[in-house]
Each structure stands twice: as structure tokens, then as C-alpha cells.
Amino acid sequence: MTGFSPDFQSDLWSLIRMRRDVRRFKPDAIDPEIVDRCLRSFSLAPSVGLSEPWRIVMVNSAEGRAAARENFLEANADALAGYSGDDAKIYSGLKLSGMDLSPVQMSVWCDAGTTKGKGLGAGTMPEMKAYSCVSAVMQFWLMLKAHGVGMGWVSILDPDRLARDLGVPDDWKLIGYFCIGYPEEEHETPELERAGWEQRQALPDMLVR
Ligand SMILES: Cc1cc2nc3c(=O)[nH]c(=O)nc-3n(C[C@H](O)[C@H](O)[C@H](O)COP(=O)(O)O)c2cc1C
């Protein structure tokens, strides 16, 4: 096979175009089979040296979720305090996590100390292990979207505190906390763009040659 059909190519483009970082969710539960199917995409992700350093910690308990949300609220208040003027005004109105409502929540960590892959490719640039985790998250994100499910990435967190609260090894590096559920709305433009915070750039602006 030399490629996929034009219909598939067009659908794939729509999927990429319509994927959003979602913070506003319907309360509806997701069929666990759908979540499992999408999670399986992690095992197909590229990773440096085939190290597969991602560690997925589902956050199902009320205590775990409350601790993560408290962590976010404090980190977000600190972040707001770093802005002034119009930026502070816009920032204070942004919704930067869906932790209040998303029916599925999980954290992804990088176990950079894994011996899997025997260090291949990560000797000169150890950060490649974290990049591997990010690439796995990305295809998981698209898989969810293909099933009509949205995801939001939360990084406004104290990672050491989250590790303690969730009981994960302290040498794992936080890749992100993820809120997953059916989106309240569909949009072609990012929420930050709609809120007047920042704008996407087009291809010609990012090509350096
Ligand atoms: C590494 C990473 C961390 C992010 N952290 C947050 C976050 O803490 N809160 C949030 O609301 N969005 C977060 N986002 C989402 C971005 O704001 C979003 O991807 C960007 O505005 C573009 O919007 P789109 O994903 O809908 O295209 C994060 C995205 C990435 C890739």
C-alpha cells in the first residue's frame, strides 16, 4: 500500500483541523471500551530507542481528583498574579482546565530512568524520552477525537505535589494531566484565540528557510 484513499486523507485533515483542547465537557460518561481502544494507541507510538517511557496513571478516586484540582486552582492563581493590565483581565476569564466536570481524568508521566531501549538515542539528548511521551499523547488525542471525545491538557500544576498526592515515584516527570469527555461545543478555532489571548500562525510564518 502506498497511501490511504483521498477520502481518508480528507477525513484525517478534518480530524486534525477539528481537534481542540477541550475544557468544557458534558457530564455524560464515556463507554470504557472507547477509552480502552484509544489508550491502546500508546503502545503504537514512536519512542526513542523503543524505550516506551510513558506511564499512565488514571485518576478515578474523588480524593485524587480533588487534590489535583486544588493543585491546579493554586497554580492558576499564582499564574494570574504574574500578569497585569489587559493580560490579567483576559487571563482571569480563561477556563484552563476541565477538572470540574470531565468524567475521565488521567495523568501521564515520563519514566526517564527506564532501562527499556538501553539508552539508544537518548544519550546526547535525554529530553527525547519526554518527547516520546508527548508524541504518544498526541496520537491518543486524535484517537479520542475520532470517537467524538475531547481532551484537555492541564499543565498549570505543581508536578512534585501531584506526584506525592497520586503516589507516583518521585523520579517520574509529569507530562500532563488530562481531562477527557464529550465536548460541550465543537469549534474550529482554539479557545485561547476566541478569548483574544493569542492567535494561531499560518504555515508561511513558521517556515524558516
Ligand atoms: C504541553 C501543553 C500544555 C498545555 N497546558 C494547558 C493548560 O494547562 N490549560 C489549558 O487550558 N490548556 C493547555 N494546553 C492547551 C493549549 O492552550 C492549546 O493546545 C492551544 O491553545 C491551541 O488550542 P487547540 O489545542 O484547541 O488547537 C496545553 C497544550 C499543550 C500542548
The ligand as an SDF file (V2000), in Angstrom:
LIG
                    3D

 31 33  0  0  0  0  0  0  0  0999 V2000
    2.0790   20.9220   26.5010 C   0  0  0  0  0  0  0  0  0  0  0  0
    0.7350   21.5980   26.5600 C   0  0  0  0  0  0  0  0  0  0  0  0
    0.2800   22.0960   27.7700 C   0  0  0  0  0  0  0  0  0  0  0  0
   -0.9660   22.7300   27.8390 C   0  0  0  0  0  0  0  0  0  0  0  0
   -1.4380   23.1630   29.0510 N   0  0  0  0  0  0  0  0  0  0  0  0
   -2.6760   23.7100   29.1230 C   0  0  0  0  0  0  0  0  0  0  0  0
   -3.2520   24.0850   30.3770 C   0  0  0  0  0  0  0  0  0  0  0  0
   -2.6630   23.9530   31.4490 O   0  0  0  0  0  0  0  0  0  0  0  0
   -4.5030   24.5990   30.3760 N   0  0  0  0  0  0  0  0  0  0  0  0
   -5.2110   24.7790   29.2150 C   0  0  0  0  0  0  0  0  0  0  0  0
   -6.3590   25.2490   29.2640 O   0  0  0  0  0  0  0  0  0  0  0  0
   -4.6960   24.4190   28.0220 N   0  0  0  0  0  0  0  0  0  0  0  0
   -3.4610   23.8910   27.9570 C   0  0  0  0  0  0  0  0  0  0  0  0
   -2.9600   23.4950   26.7450 N   0  0  0  0  0  0  0  0  0  0  0  0
   -3.7880   23.6740   25.5340 C   0  0  0  0  0  0  0  0  0  0  0  0
   -3.3400   24.8400   24.6750 C   0  0  0  0  0  0  0  0  0  0  0  0
   -3.7420   26.0570   25.2520 O   0  0  0  0  0  0  0  0  0  0  0  0
   -3.9770   24.6680   23.2940 C   0  0  0  0  0  0  0  0  0  0  0  0
   -3.4490   23.4890   22.7210 O   0  0  0  0  0  0  0  0  0  0  0  0
   -3.7060   25.8370   22.3650 C   0  0  0  0  0  0  0  0  0  0  0  0
   -4.3330   26.9960   22.8580 O   0  0  0  0  0  0  0  0  0  0  0  0
   -4.2290   25.5520   20.9530 C   0  0  0  0  0  0  0  0  0  0  0  0
   -5.5910   25.2030   21.0170 O   0  0  0  0  0  0  0  0  0  0  0  0
   -6.1110   23.8260   20.4100 P   0  0  0  0  0  0  0  0  0  0  0  0
   -5.3970   22.7160   21.1260 O   0  0  0  0  0  0  0  0  0  0  0  0
   -7.5850   23.8330   20.6390 O   0  0  0  0  0  0  0  0  0  0  0  0
   -5.7540   23.8280   18.9460 O   0  0  0  0  0  0  0  0  0  0  0  0
   -1.7360   22.8730   26.6610 C   0  0  0  0  0  0  0  0  0  0  0  0
   -1.2640   22.3460   25.4580 C   0  0  0  0  0  0  0  0  0  0  0  0
   -0.0570   21.7130   25.4030 C   0  0  0  0  0  0  0  0  0  0  0  0
    0.4160   21.1330   24.0870 C   0  0  0  0  0  0  0  0  0  0  0  0
  1  2  1  0
  2  3  1  0
  2 30  2  0
  3  4  2  0
  4  5  1  0
  4 28  1  0
  5  6  2  0
  6  7  1  0
  6 13  1  0
  7  8  2  0
  7  9  1  0
  9 10  1  0
 10 11  2  0
 10 12  1  0
 12 13  2  0
 13 14  1  0
 14 15  1  0
 14 28  1  0
 15 16  1  0
 16 17  1  0
 16 18  1  0
 18 19  1  0
 18 20  1  0
 20 21  1  0
 20 22  1  0
 22 23  1  0
 23 24  1  0
 24 25  2  0
 24 26  1  0
 24 27  1  0
 28 29  2  0
 29 30  1  0
 30 31  1  0
M  END
$$$$
